[in-house]
Amino acid sequence: MSELRSQAETVLALSRRLLALATQGAWAGIAEAERRRTEALSQLFLIDLSDPEDRRFLTDTVENILALDAQTVALVEQERDQAAGQLRQIQLGRQGKNAYLAVRDESSY
């Protein structure tokens, strides 16, 4: 296997790993997997692409990576939106508690 293909397979495997982590909701592992993938990507684009077959292979691989990324981003956005909704509920609860305490304190005078 050529250096290009080996490095491209590494990036593709890490992209699959990111999607798997997002699917499992294993958010803590995503940052490390993304760091490793970014390193592998930077190495990938240092490789000579003079062979047309290598360029086609890389094009196909990048398309696969982008498709995996789109799925991963959708899951991350969904989780972000859920977390934002939960945060709003917490804030509303605090506001309600504070309003209750303010009314209670006023009525005790």
C-alpha positions in Angstrom: 0.0 0.0 0.0 1.4 3.4 -0.9 2.1 6.1 1.6 -0.8 8.1 0.3 -3.3 5.3 0.6 -2.1 4.3 4.0 -2.4 7.9 5.3 -5.8 8.3 3.6 -7.1 5.1 5.2 -5.9 6.4 8.6 -7.8 9.7 8.1 -10.9 7.8 6.9 -10.7 5.4 9.9 -10.4 8.4 12.3 -13.4 10.0 10.6 -15.4 6.8 11.1 -14.3 6.8 14.7 -15.5 10.4 15.2 -18.9 9.4 13.8 -19.0 6.3 16.1 -18.2 8.4 19.1 -20.9 11.0 18.2 -23.4 8.2 17.7 -22.6 6.8 21.1 -22.8 10.2 22.7 -19.1 9.8 23.8 -18.4 13.5 23.6 -15.3 13.4 25.8 -13.5 11.2 23.2 -14.2 13.4 20.2 -11.7 16.1 20.9 -8.8 13.6 21.1 -10.0 11.8 17.9 -10.3 15.1 16.1 -6.8 16.1 17.2 -5.4 12.8 15.8 -7.3 13.2 12.6 -6.1 16.8 12.1 -2.5 15.6 12.5 -3.1 12.8 10.0 -4.7 15.2 7.5 -1.8 17.6 7.7 0.5 14.7 6.8 -1.7 13.5 4.1 -1.5 16.7 2.1 2.3 16.7 2.2 2.4 13.6 0.1 3.3 13.9 -3.6 0.1 13.7 -5.8 1.8 13.5 -9.3 0.1 10.1 -10.1 -3.4 10.6 -11.5 -4.6 7.4 -9.9 -3.4 8.7 -6.5 -5.3 11.9 -7.1 -8.5 10.0 -8.0 -8.1 7.9 -4.9 -7.6 10.9 -2.7 -10.6 12.7 -4.2 -12.8 9.6 -3.5 -11.4 9.4 0.0 -12.0 13.1 0.7 -15.6 12.8 -0.5 -16.1 9.9 1.9 -14.6 11.9 4.8 -16.9 14.8 4.0 -19.9 12.6 4.0 -18.9 11.2 7.4 -18.2 14.7 8.7 -21.7 15.8 7.6 -23.2 13.0 9.7 -21.0 13.8 12.7 -21.8 17.5 12.5 -25.6 16.7 12.4 -25.2 14.6 15.6 -23.1 17.3 17.3 -25.6 20.0 16.4 -28.5 17.9 17.7 -26.7 17.4 21.0 -25.9 21.1 21.2 -29.5 22.0 20.7 -30.6 19.5 23.4 -28.1 20.9 25.8 -29.2 24.5 25.0 -32.8 23.4 25.7 -31.9 21.9 29.0 -29.9 25.0 30.0 -33.0 27.2 29.2 -35.1 24.9 31.4 -32.5 25.3 34.3 -32.5 29.1 33.8 -36.3 29.2 33.9 -36.3 27.1 37.0 -33.9 29.5 38.7 -36.0 32.5 37.6 -39.1 30.8 39.0 -37.4 30.0 42.3 -36.0 33.5 42.6 -39.5 35.0 41.9 -41.0 32.7 44.5 -38.4 33.6 47.1 -38.9 37.3 46.3 -42.7 37.1 46.8 -42.3 35.0 49.9 -39.8 37.4 51.4 -42.1 40.4 50.6 -45.1 38.7 52.2 -43.2 37.9 55.4 -42.9 41.7 56.2 
